[in-house]
Amino acid sequence: MQLGQIVIDSADPTQLAGFYAGVIGRPVADGGNPFMAQIHGDGAFPSLMFLAVPEPRTGKNRLHLDLVSDDFQAAAERAIGLGATKVGEFEEYGTAWVTLADPEGNVFDIGRPH
């Protein structure tokens, strides 16, 4: 068994894929359309697929991306510049992170590597 990709439901897959492409510094794959867009993984980072769904997200994410960066504060500020909203900053369990919401309200974290 292997992880094929992480799928994120979206109102606008192309726009949300573009946001995450900017956050993680990887290109959106060719071949996207109004119903699906992808960012291919490379072995160290999984592929992300964005699928169009008609209903908006409701409630808290049951799964979220937990990204890490040596300069996680600068990475979080870059994400905010791309359209993320800062939810909060945390320092627990021997690490620190910033929780953000993407342009569609999906929560994700950018933190210091463990």
C-alpha positions in Angstrom: 0.0 0.0 0.0 1.2 3.5 -0.9 -0.2 6.9 -0.5 -1.4 8.0 -4.0 -2.3 11.6 -3.2 -4.1 13.8 -0.8 -7.5 15.1 -2.2 -8.9 18.4 -1.2 -12.5 19.2 -2.1 -12.9 22.7 -3.5 -15.3 25.3 -4.9 -12.6 26.3 -7.5 -9.9 23.7 -7.9 -7.7 25.8 -10.3 -7.7 28.7 -7.9 -7.0 26.6 -4.8 -4.3 24.6 -6.5 -2.7 27.9 -7.5 -2.8 29.1 -3.9 -1.1 25.9 -2.6 1.4 25.9 -5.4 2.5 29.3 -4.2 2.6 28.2 -0.6 4.7 25.0 -1.2 6.7 26.3 -4.2 5.6 23.7 -6.7 3.8 24.2 -10.0 0.3 23.2 -10.8 0.3 20.3 -13.2 -0.8 20.7 -16.8 -4.2 19.3 -17.7 -6.3 20.9 -15.0 -9.9 21.9 -15.7 -12.8 23.5 -13.8 -13.4 20.1 -12.1 -9.9 19.0 -11.1 -6.3 20.4 -10.7 -3.2 18.7 -9.3 0.2 19.4 -7.9 2.5 16.4 -8.5 4.6 15.1 -5.6 8.2 14.1 -5.8 8.6 11.3 -3.3 9.4 13.7 -0.5 6.1 15.6 -0.8 2.8 13.9 -1.7 0.7 14.8 -4.8 -2.2 17.1 -4.1 -5.5 16.8 -6.1 -8.2 19.5 -5.9 -11.7 18.3 -6.9 -14.7 20.5 -7.5 -17.6 19.9 -5.2 -20.9 21.8 -5.1 -21.3 22.2 -1.3 -19.1 24.5 0.8 -17.0 23.2 3.7 -18.9 23.2 7.0 -17.3 22.7 10.4 -13.7 21.9 11.3 -11.5 20.0 8.9 -11.1 16.4 10.0 -7.8 16.2 8.2 -5.4 19.1 7.5 -2.0 19.7 5.9 0.9 20.1 8.5 3.7 21.9 6.5 7.1 22.6 8.0 9.8 25.1 7.2 13.1 26.1 8.9 11.7 29.7 8.7 8.1 28.9 9.4 7.2 32.4 10.3 8.3 33.7 6.9 6.5 30.9 5.2 3.3 31.7 7.1 3.7 35.4 6.1 4.1 34.3 2.4 1.0 32.2 2.7 -0.9 35.2 4.1 0.3 37.3 1.2 -1.1 34.6 -1.2 -4.5 34.8 0.4 -4.4 32.8 3.7 -5.9 34.1 6.9 -4.1 33.7 10.2 -6.0 31.7 12.7 -3.4 31.6 15.5 0.1 30.9 16.7 1.0 28.0 19.0 3.9 26.6 20.8 3.4 23.2 22.5 4.9 19.7 22.6 8.4 21.1 21.8 7.5 22.8 18.6 5.9 26.0 17.3 3.5 26.6 14.4 1.0 29.0 12.8 -2.5 27.8 12.0 -3.9 29.4 8.8 -7.0 29.1 6.7 -6.7 28.9 2.9 -8.9 31.1 0.6 -11.8 28.5 0.9 -11.5 28.3 4.7 -9.7 25.0 5.0 -7.3 25.1 8.0 -3.6 24.1 7.6 -0.5 24.6 9.7 3.0 25.8 9.0 5.5 24.9 11.7 9.0 24.4 12.7 10.4 20.9 11.7 10.5 18.4 14.6 
